């Protein structure tokens, strides 16, 4: 399923953040979105997902040709969009297993048979090296940074969306956790899926190879290229964009 962002302008509390962003996420491709702090990367992800805090002032968001600009976040999720948050919220009293079951039921419109759900969970947990005890913990409560990110990737694998946006999923991860998260993303991808990976760093892109790299600065796209662009950023930083 293709996602098209067309000349998107968006603001929060009256301040314009995105200033004419156009991006196409083709099926079967991974796009890395990079840029300095405050460039609008997280805003873009939230706007695509339909966060009510952000106002789209002009432009369109198309999913497989359908205009979803005015749809709520829940409707977008049912159509196949997924956002992994930079700072996932803690939910006391709701276990990961219960949350995943409820979320999948909401997506499918009916509950999966217990044996089928258990089999699905087991398959996805194996990819991430997660044991069953993890499912009985309250969602993100007293989780390390790596555990929160694993929980987000597990949600992604179970819900099986078409388009995923990972907002700094690599932030705060040690080497082992980073590798596991990357394996989850690679296991998710196929010719029908697309991914937008928002990151400051090269290290996750050593494990999840992007087809395209986009640099956002001050709410505008200032550079696009292939994976080699990551090496340029690693060597020169963002200062070279001013040259």
GITA-V493509 format. One line per field, one symbol per residue. phi: phi as a letter, one per 20 degrees, with the letter a starting at -180 (. if undefined). burial: + if it has 16 or more other C-alpha atoms within 10 Angstrom, else -. A space follows every 50 residues. Layout:
BEGIN
phi = ???
burial = ???
END
This chain:
BEGIN
phi = .edcddledbcclndfdecnecbddfgmcddedcqfgmeoffggfffffn fffddeeanccddlnefdgeffffffffeoebceffcffecfndfgffff ffffffffnbffggffffffggffffgemeefggfeefgmflefgfffff ffffggffflfecdcdelfefmeffffffffffffffffbfddbcddebe cfffffddfeebccddblmcfdbcaegfffffffedmefffef
burial = +++++++++++----+++++++--++++++++++++--++++++++++++ ---+++--+++++----++---+--+++++++++++-------+++++++ +-++--+---------+---+--++--+-+----+-+++++---++++++ +++++++++++++++++++++-+---+++++++++--++---++++++++ ++-++-++++-++++++++++-----+-++--+----+-----
END
